[in-house]
Structures are given as C-alpha cells and as structure tokens.
Amino acid sequence: MQPAYYEDLGEIQNKYWSMLDDAVTNRGSPFRIPVFICAHQDEMDGRIVVLRKADRKNNLLQFHTDLRSPKVDILKKNKNASLVFYDKEEKIQLRVKVECQINNQNKISQESWKKTQHISRRCYLTDSAPGTISDDPTSGMISKLEDFDYTMEQSEEGYRNFTVVKCKIKSFEWLYLAAKGHRRAKFDLETNKSFWLVP
C-alpha cells in the first residue's frame, strides 16, 4: 500500500513539513542534519549544519554558525544557497533552494542565543576562526573550555561570534523512492506553482 503522499501534492507538502518540524527537536531525525551548499564564482562549499528552526507559515529554515566561518563570507557575496535533506528509512530526499540572511548581534540572534545551552556555547568561544590552520591537532579551545569549566556568564563572550542564518525558502524539490515507481515533484514558492517531475 502506497502512502497518502504518493500521488498527492498537498500530502507531500504536509509530509515534508512534518519531517522538518520534527527534526528541530528530534536529535535522531535524519532531517536534523542537512547538507548546506553555498557558492560564489569558483568558490563552492558544502557542509553539514544542524536545523534549528522550521517555520511553515513564513517559509523559513534556520541554523547557527560562527560569524568567522568561511561560509559567512561566501553568503555575503551570494545569498543564494541550497539545503539537501535525506531520510534513508523514509526513502525521501528534499532539496531546498533558499535565500540567506546573516543575523549577528541583532534581535534574531539574541532570541536564539538565549535558547542556546551552556554545552553548545563553547563552540563560539574559540580564539581562532573555524578553519584556521594549526600546527597540532586541536579543538581550538583552551583546556578549561574542553572540560566545560566555564560559567554561563563567561559563555556570553561567545555571543559576538554567534550567528543565525535565516533561510527564506524559494523552492522545494521532493523525491520519494518507491519500488512501484519513484515520485518527484517541485514546489515553487516564488510563483506559487507545484508540479510533478520525472524522477
């Protein structure tokens, strides 16, 4: 028996939004860690990010990064990017084209920073930027940070580096792998049109 979303565009939208919503709080969700891809001219880059917010009403996705990260410089030159999600068990791939907005030391970043746990804040306390060359294997943190030997108040120093990347969704492309026959569809939010594609 095929799922409700097999040949129903509306059900497909309900399905992928439910998977995105779940991924924000469910650490075991494969959709929690999509591949984020950005590029400028011959400078292309992709990496895993952690999905922190999914907002169907406003067609937004969010993740956090360090202001000093190379991807921030790329996004300042080209705000267009892509997120790729895949769930092996569900056999669902979701490709999302987005327009990114960098939020650092503003209302949006402040709101997210307040929700960021003590254990996660140390990522933003390193002296050197992510990707900095090192003579030795390193986490980039002094030993007391590796041992979580810092107070919540001390962690506030990391806020200057803490950045929220808000992704305004331009389109979704859905692929469902099925033995009976794959199904592929595109949802263009800029034209408000949905259509089937050949898988």
C-alpha positions as CSV (number, residue, x, y, z in Angstrom):
1,M,0.0,0.0,0.0
2,Q,1.4,3.4,-1.0
3,P,1.4,6.3,1.4
4,A,-1.0,9.2,1.1
5,Y,1.7,11.4,-0.4
6,Y,2.5,9.0,-3.2
7,E,0.3,10.9,-5.8
8,D,-1.0,13.9,-3.8
9,L,1.0,17.2,-3.9
10,G,-0.8,18.6,-0.9
11,E,0.1,15.5,1.2
12,I,3.7,15.7,0.0
13,Q,3.9,19.3,1.5
14,N,2.3,18.1,4.8
15,K,4.8,15.2,4.9
16,Y,8.0,17.2,4.4
17,W,6.9,20.0,6.8
18,S,6.1,17.4,9.5
19,M,9.6,15.9,8.9
20,L,11.2,19.4,9.1
21,D,9.3,20.3,12.3
22,D,10.2,17.0,13.9
23,A,13.9,17.5,13.0
24,V,14.2,20.7,15.0
25,T,13.6,18.9,18.3
26,N,14.3,15.2,17.5
27,R,18.1,14.6,17.6
28,G,17.6,11.2,15.9
29,S,15.9,12.6,12.8
30,P,18.0,12.4,9.6
31,F,16.4,15.7,8.6
32,R,18.1,17.4,11.6
33,I,21.5,17.5,9.8
34,P,21.1,18.6,6.2
35,V,23.9,19.4,3.8
36,F,24.2,23.2,3.3
37,I,25.7,24.3,0.0
38,C,26.8,27.8,-0.9
39,A,28.9,29.2,-3.7
40,H,30.4,32.3,-5.2
41,Q,32.1,32.1,-8.7
42,D,34.6,29.3,-8.4
43,E,34.4,29.2,-4.6
44,M,31.9,26.4,-3.7
45,D,31.4,24.9,-0.3
46,G,29.2,22.3,1.4
47,R,28.9,21.0,4.9
48,I,26.5,19.5,7.5
49,V,24.5,22.0,9.6
50,V,22.0,21.5,12.4
51,L,18.5,22.5,11.6
52,R,17.3,24.9,14.4
53,K,14.0,26.2,13.2
54,A,11.4,25.3,10.6
55,D,8.6,27.8,10.1
56,R,5.9,26.7,7.5
57,K,3.8,29.9,7.9
58,N,6.7,32.1,6.9
59,N,8.6,29.6,4.7
60,L,11.8,29.8,6.7
61,L,14.5,27.4,7.9
62,Q,17.3,28.4,10.3
63,F,20.7,27.2,11.5
64,H,23.5,28.6,13.6
65,T,27.1,29.3,12.7
66,D,30.2,31.2,13.7
67,L,30.5,34.7,12.2
68,R,34.1,33.9,11.4
69,S,33.2,30.8,9.4
70,P,34.2,30.9,5.6
71,K,30.6,30.2,4.6
72,V,29.5,33.6,6.1
73,D,31.9,35.4,3.7
74,I,30.5,33.4,0.8
75,L,27.0,34.2,1.7
76,K,27.8,37.9,1.9
77,K,28.8,37.7,-1.7
78,N,26.0,35.4,-2.8
79,K,22.9,35.0,-0.6
80,N,21.5,32.1,-2.7
81,A,22.2,28.6,-1.3
82,S,20.7,25.1,-1.1
83,L,19.9,22.6,1.6
84,V,19.7,18.9,0.9
85,F,17.9,16.5,3.3
86,Y,17.7,12.7,3.1
87,D,15.9,10.1,5.2
88,K,17.1,6.6,4.3
89,E,14.3,4.9,6.2
90,E,11.5,7.0,4.6
91,K,13.3,7.0,1.2
92,I,12.7,10.7,0.9
93,Q,15.1,13.3,-0.4
94,L,14.3,17.0,-0.1
95,R,16.3,19.7,-2.0
96,V,15.6,23.3,-0.8
97,K,16.7,26.4,-2.6
98,V,16.9,29.4,-0.2
99,E,17.9,33.0,0.1
100,C,20.1,33.5,3.2
101,Q,20.2,36.4,5.7
102,I,23.1,36.7,8.2
103,N,22.0,37.7,11.7
104,N,24.7,38.7,14.2
105,Q,24.1,40.7,17.3
106,N,20.6,41.6,16.5
107,K,17.1,40.7,17.7
108,I,17.0,37.4,15.8
109,S,20.5,36.2,17.1
110,Q,19.7,37.4,20.6
111,E,16.5,35.4,20.7
112,S,18.3,32.2,19.6
113,W,21.3,32.8,21.8
114,K,19.1,32.9,24.9
115,K,17.9,29.4,24.0
116,T,21.4,28.0,23.3
117,Q,22.6,25.7,26.1
118,H,25.8,26.1,28.1
119,I,27.3,23.0,26.4
120,S,26.8,24.4,22.9
121,R,28.0,27.9,23.7
122,R,31.7,26.9,23.9
123,C,31.8,26.5,20.1
124,Y,31.7,30.3,19.8
125,L,34.4,30.9,22.5
126,T,37.5,29.8,20.4
127,D,40.2,32.3,19.9
128,S,40.8,31.4,16.3
129,A,38.2,31.2,13.5
130,P,36.9,27.9,12.3
131,G,39.2,26.6,9.5
132,T,42.3,28.3,10.9
133,I,45.5,26.3,10.1
134,S,47.0,24.7,13.2
135,D,50.5,23.1,13.8
136,D,48.8,20.5,16.1
137,P,45.5,18.6,16.3
138,T,43.2,20.9,18.2
139,S,39.6,21.6,19.1
140,G,40.6,25.3,19.1
141,M,39.6,25.6,22.7
142,I,41.7,26.0,25.8
143,S,41.5,23.0,28.2
144,K,39.0,24.6,30.6
145,L,36.6,25.0,27.7
146,E,37.0,21.4,26.7
147,D,36.2,20.4,30.2
148,F,33.2,22.8,30.3
149,D,34.9,24.7,33.1
150,Y,33.2,28.0,32.5
151,T,30.1,29.7,33.7
152,M,27.0,30.7,31.8
153,E,28.1,34.3,32.4
154,Q,31.5,33.6,30.9
155,S,29.9,32.0,27.9
156,E,28.3,35.3,27.0
157,E,31.7,36.3,25.4
158,G,30.8,33.9,22.6
159,Y,27.7,35.9,21.6
160,R,29.8,38.2,19.4
161,N,30.6,35.2,17.1
162,F,27.2,33.5,17.3
163,T,25.3,33.9,14.1
164,V,21.9,32.8,12.9
165,V,21.5,32.1,9.2
166,K,17.9,32.6,8.3
167,C,16.9,30.8,5.1
168,K,13.9,32.1,3.1
169,I,12.7,29.2,1.0
170,K,12.4,29.8,-2.7
171,S,11.5,26.2,-3.7
172,F,11.3,22.6,-2.6
173,E,12.1,19.6,-4.7
174,W,10.9,16.3,-3.4
175,L,11.9,12.8,-4.4
176,Y,10.3,9.6,-3.0
177,L,12.0,6.3,-3.8
178,A,9.4,3.5,-4.3
179,A,9.7,0.0,-5.8
180,K,6.4,0.6,-7.7
181,G,7.9,3.8,-9.2
182,H,9.7,6.8,-7.8
183,R,7.8,10.1,-7.4
184,R,9.3,13.6,-7.9
185,A,7.7,17.0,-7.5
186,K,8.7,20.6,-7.3
187,F,7.0,23.4,-5.3
188,D,8.0,26.9,-6.4
189,L,7.1,29.3,-3.6
190,E,8.1,32.4,-5.7
191,T,5.4,31.6,-8.4
192,N,3.2,29.6,-6.0
193,K,3.1,26.7,-8.5
194,S,3.5,23.0,-7.9
195,F,4.2,20.3,-10.5
196,W,5.3,16.7,-11.0
197,L,8.8,15.9,-12.4
198,V,10.1,12.8,-14.0
199,P,12.3,11.1,-11.3
